[in-house]
Amino acid sequence: MPRATCGRPRDPSEIFRSSSPLELFFDLIFAVSVSLASAQLVDAEIHANVASGLVAYLMVFFAVWWAWMNFTWFAGAFDADDWLYRVLVLTQMAGVVILAVGTTPAMAAGDFHLIIVGYVVMRLALVVQWIRASRSNAGLRKTALRYAVGIAVVQVFWVCYPLAPADWALPVFLLLVACELLVPVIAERAGQTPWHPEHIADRYGSFTLIVLGESVLASTAAAANAVENASQLLQFSLLGVGAFILVAGLWWVYFSSDASVWLRRRRAPMVFGYGHYFVFAAAGAFSAGVKVLLDHEAGSSGLSSATAVATLSIPVSVFLLGVWLLILRLCLRGAYKWLFPVGALLVGCAPLLAQLTPTAEADVQIAVVSVLGAAAVMVLLVVLIEASGVRERAEPAGAPAAG
């Protein structure tokens, strides 16, 4: 199928619509920002600054996720792939690099200047993209102009954000986040952009793999530490096994159902798109939790065993609940529909096991036992999905007829 030209919309019923090489390149640039944000979260959690570190992580992650999401949905509708489109996308990538550099000062010292510079560069490049789209299609001109004006206005307030008093920094940030989220809601009322269900599902699946890849890297680090620390071989080995089972389970759960089917039938793109903030952020926090547990087992963390386990198990629980709410809730049937969230909550309760397990009789550290318990629940959830037959059904439960 031919691509759009000069910002004209693409056919939403186009066949074989997968991620383009430029989109995949864009994802890899964003992976750097996710990795750096996760690393800073690890540093905060190791030094027992869990609450403040988590708040800073969620703030930085919003900038990463929102910029990625806006590009993804725009490219899904107006991917012209001409020279100007590529230059503008590469400009957005340059903004991502600036944002990635600003991740460390933002999370370590609360200095968001570089983050804002990178973010505004990305957003202004997108404004130009929307202006191009408005000039190329009369039917979507009003929608495109609403996007362009809305994004541009919000960027003015972001530039002023560093001037906010320290006590008002978080409330002002949340207000600006609300403004960003409202731009698509208001713009789409003038006419829905032609998003492609299979393409959107493919793009979100690709980003899920990127954030889960961070967790695989952390699990591999556990195995490497096991080899280097013979005195703690059993602890590190079991921790690596438990972490890998968890990340494999997250992958299994997320890709157990075709999200494009629900997107095509339900037509609720904003619920799917916005809800993934929690899924992606949880995946990134999970990889940080694995590294925190490594340091805890090595004795270089001041956290309690329960808190160290919570940095891993709670993100896993949030990820599972997010996927259930966005996708699986519409696909699972009968008792399976409600057993899954119960299991997800049990994973989040793993820190309780760390408090109940006696240290004197245990051959391994309490934290490792708790992680293995969470991994066992994850295995049960995978068995539940397979027993439900959800991967064998093409349509979500209760999906309305097309047309």
FIPADREN-512205 format. One record per residue (C-alpha): residue number from 1; residue in one letter; x, y, z. Coordinates in Angstrom, 3 decimals. Example, Ala and Ser with C-alpha at 12.3 -4.5 7.8 and 13.67 -1.06 7.14 Angstrom:
FIPADREN-512205
SITE/num/residuo/u/v/w
SITE/1/A/12.300/-4.500/7.800
SITE/2/S/13.670/-1.060/7.140
//
This chain:
FIPADREN-512205
SITE/num/residuo/u/v/w
SITE/1/M/0.000/0.000/0.000
SITE/2/P/1.292/3.505/-0.772
SITE/3/R/2.265/5.792/2.053
SITE/4/A/0.585/9.089/2.785
SITE/5/T/2.067/12.085/1.024
SITE/6/C/2.728/15.525/2.518
SITE/7/G/0.812/14.765/5.713
SITE/8/R/-2.274/13.211/4.121
SITE/9/P/-3.895/10.531/6.298
SITE/10/R/-3.154/6.867/5.760
SITE/11/D/-5.795/4.221/5.173
SITE/12/P/-6.898/2.801/8.582
SITE/13/S/-7.857/-0.470/6.890
SITE/14/E/-4.434/-0.925/5.290
SITE/15/I/-3.198/-4.523/5.333
SITE/16/F/0.090/-5.636/6.922
SITE/17/R/0.645/-2.357/8.761
SITE/18/S/3.681/-2.999/10.960
SITE/19/S/6.131/-0.579/12.570
SITE/20/S/8.347/1.238/10.090
SITE/21/P/12.172/1.253/10.429
SITE/22/L/11.977/4.925/11.432
SITE/23/E/9.473/4.137/14.193
SITE/24/L/11.666/1.319/15.495
SITE/25/F/14.686/3.627/15.459
SITE/26/F/12.598/6.152/17.392
SITE/27/D/11.811/3.460/19.998
SITE/28/L/15.485/2.641/20.486
SITE/29/I/16.253/6.288/21.239
SITE/30/F/13.513/6.296/23.846
SITE/31/A/14.946/3.123/25.378
SITE/32/V/17.940/5.194/26.509
SITE/33/S/15.682/7.553/28.472
SITE/34/V/13.810/4.661/30.065
SITE/35/S/17.079/3.004/31.054
SITE/36/L/18.471/6.182/32.646
SITE/37/A/15.232/6.867/34.529
SITE/38/S/15.252/3.300/35.822
SITE/39/A/18.883/3.656/36.917
SITE/40/Q/18.091/6.798/38.892
SITE/41/L/15.140/5.045/40.531
SITE/42/V/17.520/2.281/41.615
SITE/43/D/19.850/4.833/43.192
SITE/44/A/16.983/6.486/45.080
SITE/45/E/15.572/3.182/46.336
SITE/46/I/18.945/1.846/47.442
SITE/47/H/19.451/4.942/49.571
SITE/48/A/15.998/4.482/51.122
SITE/49/N/14.510/7.455/49.275
SITE/50/V/11.758/5.265/47.889
SITE/51/A/8.830/7.718/47.970
SITE/52/S/10.682/10.756/46.593
SITE/53/G/12.521/8.629/44.047
SITE/54/L/9.275/7.092/42.832
SITE/55/V/7.593/10.486/42.440
SITE/56/A/10.565/11.828/40.443
SITE/57/Y/10.591/8.659/38.318
SITE/58/L/6.877/8.954/37.497
SITE/59/M/7.330/12.621/36.561
SITE/60/V/10.254/11.908/34.240
SITE/61/F/8.554/8.840/32.813
SITE/62/F/5.515/10.918/31.886
SITE/63/A/7.685/13.108/29.665
SITE/64/V/9.167/10.029/27.995
SITE/65/W/5.858/8.189/27.569
SITE/66/W/3.781/11.161/26.448
SITE/67/A/6.256/12.240/23.779
SITE/68/W/6.484/8.640/22.533
SITE/69/M/2.725/8.195/22.542
SITE/70/N/2.015/11.407/20.636
SITE/71/F/4.509/10.495/17.928
SITE/72/T/3.119/6.959/17.718
SITE/73/W/-0.471/8.051/17.134
SITE/74/F/0.516/10.792/14.706
SITE/75/A/2.697/8.414/12.697
SITE/76/G/-0.140/5.899/12.688
SITE/77/A/-2.316/8.399/10.849
SITE/78/F/0.054/10.653/8.866
SITE/79/D/3.308/8.775/8.221
SITE/80/A/4.248/10.449/4.927
SITE/81/D/7.902/9.275/5.116
SITE/82/D/9.020/12.097/2.797
SITE/83/W/12.254/13.991/3.465
SITE/84/L/10.636/16.693/5.632
SITE/85/Y/8.760/14.131/7.709
SITE/86/R/12.040/12.297/8.372
SITE/87/V/13.859/15.512/9.284
SITE/88/L/11.116/16.431/11.758
SITE/89/V/11.165/12.964/13.313
SITE/90/L/14.955/13.104/13.630
SITE/91/T/14.515/16.492/15.316
SITE/92/Q/12.167/14.816/17.782
SITE/93/M/14.846/12.196/18.365
SITE/94/A/17.346/14.947/19.137
SITE/95/G/14.901/16.177/21.738
SITE/96/V/14.784/12.670/23.202
SITE/97/V/18.573/12.670/23.536
SITE/98/I/18.438/15.995/25.402
SITE/99/L/15.672/14.599/27.593
SITE/100/A/17.760/11.503/28.326
SITE/101/V/20.723/13.656/29.378
SITE/102/G/18.407/15.631/31.657
SITE/103/T/17.049/12.528/33.356
SITE/104/T/19.863/12.315/35.910
SITE/105/P/19.767/15.942/37.166
SITE/106/A/15.953/15.867/37.197
SITE/107/M/15.699/12.774/39.395
SITE/108/A/18.821/13.336/41.480
SITE/109/A/18.499/17.066/42.169
SITE/110/G/15.044/18.095/40.964
SITE/111/D/16.539/20.133/38.106
SITE/112/F/14.100/19.784/35.192
SITE/113/H/15.684/22.400/32.891
SITE/114/L/17.224/19.925/30.423
SITE/115/I/14.187/17.658/30.558
SITE/116/I/11.973/20.594/29.596
SITE/117/V/14.309/21.682/26.784
SITE/118/G/14.297/18.205/25.259
SITE/119/Y/10.556/17.830/25.772
SITE/120/V/9.749/21.180/24.147
SITE/121/V/11.997/20.372/21.166
SITE/122/M/10.073/17.138/20.605
SITE/123/R/6.689/18.775/21.015
SITE/124/L/7.388/21.749/18.741
SITE/125/A/8.563/19.402/15.988
SITE/126/L/5.226/17.627/16.373
SITE/127/V/3.423/20.984/16.077
SITE/128/V/4.998/21.414/12.634
SITE/129/Q/3.834/17.911/11.717
SITE/130/W/0.255/18.775/12.678
SITE/131/I/0.378/22.018/10.684
SITE/132/R/1.481/20.022/7.637
SITE/133/A/-1.405/17.621/8.205
SITE/134/S/-3.889/20.522/8.472
SITE/135/R/-2.790/21.892/5.103
SITE/136/S/-3.049/18.539/3.362
SITE/137/N/-6.519/17.353/4.373
SITE/138/A/-9.587/19.597/4.556
SITE/139/G/-11.656/17.012/6.439
SITE/140/L/-9.164/16.856/9.323
SITE/141/R/-7.952/20.473/9.184
SITE/142/K/-9.847/21.521/12.301
SITE/143/T/-8.607/18.495/14.257
SITE/144/A/-4.993/19.018/13.197
SITE/145/L/-5.074/22.731/14.017
SITE/146/R/-6.521/22.008/17.447
SITE/147/Y/-3.622/19.654/18.077
SITE/148/A/-1.064/22.182/16.839
SITE/149/V/-2.452/25.100/18.846
SITE/150/G/-3.091/23.041/21.972
SITE/151/I/0.399/21.536/22.044
SITE/152/A/2.060/24.894/21.358
SITE/153/V/0.150/26.677/24.135
SITE/154/V/0.974/24.011/26.721
SITE/155/Q/4.681/24.244/25.829
SITE/156/V/4.662/27.911/26.839
SITE/157/F/3.573/26.871/30.317
SITE/158/W/6.212/24.118/30.448
SITE/159/V/8.910/26.705/29.722
SITE/160/C/7.634/28.674/32.727
SITE/161/Y/7.470/25.586/34.956
SITE/162/P/10.951/26.069/36.553
SITE/163/L/9.721/29.421/37.882
SITE/164/A/7.103/27.713/40.067
SITE/165/P/7.836/27.813/43.846
SITE/166/A/9.265/24.572/45.221
SITE/167/D/6.153/23.925/47.311
SITE/168/W/3.987/24.246/44.205
SITE/169/A/6.197/22.242/41.848
SITE/170/L/4.222/18.990/42.033
SITE/171/P/0.710/20.546/41.851
SITE/172/V/1.763/22.713/38.890
SITE/173/F/3.292/19.664/37.206
SITE/174/L/0.058/17.701/37.633
SITE/175/L/-1.940/20.636/36.249
SITE/176/L/0.258/20.763/33.146
SITE/177/V/-0.056/17.011/32.756
SITE/178/A/-3.839/17.403/32.814
SITE/179/C/-3.564/20.087/30.123
SITE/180/E/-1.451/17.778/27.945
SITE/181/L/-3.952/14.945/28.334
SITE/182/L/-6.848/17.216/27.416
SITE/183/V/-5.363/18.301/24.079
SITE/184/P/-6.203/15.012/22.243
SITE/185/V/-9.626/14.856/23.924
SITE/186/I/-10.538/18.337/22.650
SITE/187/A/-8.891/17.921/19.234
SITE/188/E/-10.513/14.578/18.426
SITE/189/R/-13.991/16.062/18.975
SITE/190/A/-13.538/17.952/15.734
SITE/191/G/-12.996/14.687/13.859
SITE/192/Q/-11.232/11.431/14.685
SITE/193/T/-7.837/10.849/13.143
SITE/194/P/-7.574/7.619/11.089
SITE/195/W/-5.673/5.413/13.526
SITE/196/H/-4.912/1.831/12.497
SITE/197/P/-5.770/-0.844/15.151
SITE/198/E/-3.123/-3.386/14.121
SITE/199/H/-0.464/-0.713/13.806
SITE/200/I/-1.221/0.780/17.235
SITE/201/A/-1.205/-2.660/18.863
SITE/202/D/2.108/-3.441/17.151
SITE/203/R/3.652/-0.158/18.323
SITE/204/Y/2.577/-0.645/21.928
SITE/205/G/3.801/-4.224/21.820
SITE/206/S/7.201/-3.025/20.601
SITE/207/F/7.542/-0.527/23.443
SITE/208/T/6.462/-3.183/25.945
SITE/209/L/9.295/-5.395/24.725
SITE/210/I/11.744/-2.514/25.173
SITE/211/V/10.829/-1.888/28.816
SITE/212/L/10.718/-5.627/29.550
SITE/213/G/14.145/-5.921/27.960
SITE/214/E/15.499/-3.805/30.806
SITE/215/S/14.242/-6.457/33.214
SITE/216/V/15.884/-9.263/31.244
SITE/217/L/19.153/-7.327/31.473
SITE/218/A/18.702/-7.032/35.251
SITE/219/S/18.024/-10.768/35.544
SITE/220/T/21.160/-11.481/33.531
SITE/221/A/23.108/-9.276/35.934
SITE/222/A/21.865/-11.499/38.762
SITE/223/A/23.292/-14.542/37.001
SITE/224/A/26.592/-12.726/36.428
SITE/225/N/26.790/-11.792/40.105
SITE/226/A/26.149/-15.406/41.029
SITE/227/V/29.236/-16.442/39.105
SITE/228/E/31.379/-13.672/40.611
SITE/229/N/30.222/-14.179/44.214
SITE/230/A/30.729/-17.821/45.047
SITE/231/S/29.811/-17.206/48.676
SITE/232/Q/26.333/-16.062/47.603
SITE/233/L/25.916/-18.355/44.626
SITE/234/L/22.595/-19.830/45.751
SITE/235/Q/21.005/-16.496/46.639
SITE/236/F/21.928/-14.762/43.401
SITE/237/S/21.062/-17.776/41.273
SITE/238/L/17.600/-18.116/42.781
SITE/239/L/17.009/-14.379/42.523
SITE/240/G/17.954/-14.465/38.846
SITE/241/V/15.639/-17.430/38.226
SITE/242/G/12.743/-15.775/40.048
SITE/243/A/13.217/-12.460/38.232
SITE/244/F/13.389/-14.173/34.854
SITE/245/I/10.206/-16.142/35.551
SITE/246/L/8.465/-12.891/36.457
SITE/247/V/9.566/-11.012/33.342
SITE/248/A/8.742/-14.018/31.143
SITE/249/G/5.330/-14.121/32.774
SITE/250/L/4.779/-10.426/32.082
SITE/251/W/5.602/-11.031/28.441
SITE/252/W/3.277/-14.052/28.299
SITE/253/V/0.403/-12.155/29.893
SITE/254/Y/0.728/-9.046/27.717
SITE/255/F/0.874/-10.952/24.443
SITE/256/S/-1.722/-13.577/25.343
SITE/257/S/-4.442/-11.662/23.502
SITE/258/D/-4.529/-9.595/20.324
SITE/259/A/-5.142/-6.031/21.497
SITE/260/S/-5.904/-4.909/17.948
SITE/261/V/-9.131/-6.924/18.003
SITE/262/W/-10.432/-4.945/20.971
SITE/263/L/-9.215/-1.677/19.460
SITE/264/R/-10.968/-2.452/16.194
SITE/265/R/-14.272/-3.429/17.812
SITE/266/R/-14.455/-1.177/20.849
SITE/267/R/-13.020/1.981/19.316
SITE/268/A/-11.746/3.419/22.588
SITE/269/P/-8.208/4.496/21.708
SITE/270/M/-7.673/6.988/24.539
SITE/271/V/-8.460/4.460/27.270
SITE/272/F/-5.967/2.056/25.708
SITE/273/G/-3.368/4.755/25.090
SITE/274/Y/-3.560/6.586/28.404
SITE/275/G/-3.828/3.422/30.476
SITE/276/H/-0.514/2.160/29.140
SITE/277/Y/1.316/4.831/31.105
SITE/278/F/0.916/2.655/34.194
SITE/279/V/1.839/-0.529/32.312
SITE/280/F/5.029/0.950/30.867
SITE/281/A/6.043/2.770/34.048
SITE/282/A/5.504/-0.406/36.085
SITE/283/A/7.682/-2.409/33.702
SITE/284/G/10.487/0.129/34.044
SITE/285/A/10.130/0.161/37.833
SITE/286/F/10.245/-3.649/37.883
SITE/287/S/13.672/-3.672/36.258
SITE/288/A/14.808/-1.180/38.909
SITE/289/G/13.409/-3.471/41.608
SITE/290/V/15.493/-6.395/40.368
SITE/291/K/18.663/-4.317/40.678
SITE/292/V/17.628/-3.094/44.142
SITE/293/L/17.236/-6.701/45.276
SITE/294/L/20.669/-7.538/43.901
SITE/295/D/22.178/-4.804/46.066
SITE/296/H/20.071/-5.906/49.023
SITE/297/E/21.373/-9.454/48.790
SITE/298/A/24.916/-8.128/48.445
SITE/299/G/24.456/-6.185/51.680
SITE/300/S/24.880/-2.747/50.093
SITE/301/S/21.333/-1.534/50.655
SITE/302/G/19.841/-0.115/53.815
SITE/303/L/16.322/-1.268/52.929
SITE/304/S/14.448/-3.915/54.884
SITE/305/S/13.732/-7.198/53.129
SITE/306/A/10.036/-6.358/52.819
SITE/307/T/10.738/-2.958/51.254
SITE/308/A/13.308/-4.404/48.869
SITE/309/V/10.817/-7.036/47.708
SITE/310/A/8.118/-4.373/47.333
SITE/311/T/10.258/-2.457/44.818
SITE/312/L/9.929/-5.505/42.563
SITE/313/S/6.588/-7.133/43.385
SITE/314/I/4.383/-4.039/43.439
SITE/315/P/5.409/-2.923/39.900
SITE/316/V/4.683/-6.463/38.697
SITE/317/S/1.253/-6.307/40.304
SITE/318/V/0.521/-2.901/38.737
SITE/319/F/1.596/-4.198/35.307
SITE/320/L/-0.673/-7.235/35.589
SITE/321/L/-3.662/-5.221/36.783
SITE/322/G/-3.105/-2.675/34.014
SITE/323/V/-3.064/-5.349/31.304
SITE/324/W/-6.148/-6.952/32.843
SITE/325/L/-8.074/-3.665/32.857
SITE/326/L/-7.041/-2.652/29.337
SITE/327/I/-7.149/-5.985/27.509
SITE/328/L/-7.719/-9.232/29.405
SITE/329/R/-10.851/-8.082/31.237
SITE/330/L/-12.557/-7.968/27.847
SITE/331/C/-11.229/-11.356/26.774
SITE/332/L/-11.365/-13.614/29.821
SITE/333/R/-14.666/-15.275/30.645
SITE/334/G/-16.391/-16.670/33.695
SITE/335/A/-14.335/-17.196/36.838
SITE/336/Y/-11.087/-16.638/34.914
SITE/337/K/-12.031/-12.985/34.505
SITE/338/W/-11.857/-12.392/38.276
SITE/339/L/-9.252/-14.966/39.295
SITE/340/F/-6.625/-13.115/37.292
SITE/341/P/-6.768/-9.815/39.246
SITE/342/V/-6.788/-11.798/42.490
SITE/343/G/-3.538/-13.456/41.424
SITE/344/A/-2.116/-10.067/40.404
SITE/345/L/-2.853/-8.716/43.875
SITE/346/L/-1.216/-11.762/45.462
SITE/347/V/2.008/-10.966/43.602
SITE/348/G/1.889/-7.507/45.144
SITE/349/C/1.560/-9.108/48.587
SITE/350/A/4.969/-10.796/48.304
SITE/351/P/6.525/-8.350/50.829
SITE/352/L/4.261/-9.872/53.484
SITE/353/L/6.019/-13.184/52.924
SITE/354/A/9.316/-11.433/53.593
SITE/355/Q/7.999/-10.416/57.009
SITE/356/L/6.619/-13.839/57.900
SITE/357/T/9.455/-16.119/56.804
SITE/358/P/11.821/-17.037/59.686
SITE/359/T/15.447/-16.259/58.932
SITE/360/A/16.968/-18.832/61.215
SITE/361/E/15.546/-21.822/59.383
SITE/362/A/15.865/-20.491/55.864
SITE/363/D/18.727/-21.602/53.642
SITE/364/V/18.471/-18.423/51.586
SITE/365/Q/17.651/-14.817/52.279
SITE/366/I/14.023/-13.893/52.970
SITE/367/A/13.879/-11.578/49.970
SITE/368/V/14.766/-14.413/47.608
SITE/369/V/12.066/-16.649/49.107
SITE/370/S/9.522/-13.867/48.562
SITE/371/V/10.582/-13.382/44.938
SITE/372/L/10.253/-17.111/44.300
SITE/373/G/6.784/-16.993/45.867
SITE/374/A/5.801/-14.169/43.508
SITE/375/A/7.256/-16.169/40.597
SITE/376/A/5.143/-19.178/41.604
SITE/377/V/1.995/-17.036/41.500
SITE/378/M/3.045/-15.760/38.079
SITE/379/V/3.305/-19.347/36.829
SITE/380/L/-0.215/-19.978/38.094
SITE/381/L/-1.462/-16.909/36.241
SITE/382/V/0.084/-18.162/33.005
SITE/383/V/-1.581/-21.557/33.575
SITE/384/L/-4.883/-19.735/34.191
SITE/385/I/-4.563/-17.879/30.881
SITE/386/E/-3.827/-21.067/28.994
SITE/387/A/-6.682/-22.908/30.711
SITE/388/S/-9.095/-20.083/29.829
SITE/389/G/-8.413/-20.566/26.130
SITE/390/V/-8.098/-16.822/25.606
SITE/391/R/-5.238/-17.254/23.133
SITE/392/E/-7.452/-19.479/20.988
SITE/393/R/-10.247/-16.919/20.663
SITE/394/A/-10.085/-14.181/18.101
SITE/395/E/-12.743/-11.936/19.615
SITE/396/P/-13.016/-10.340/23.061
SITE/397/A/-15.790/-11.651/25.281
SITE/398/G/-18.948/-9.683/24.667
SITE/399/A/-17.504/-7.739/21.715
SITE/400/P/-20.205/-5.963/19.732
SITE/401/A/-20.774/-6.818/16.136
SITE/402/A/-18.932/-4.772/13.567
SITE/403/G/-20.727/-2.104/11.612
//
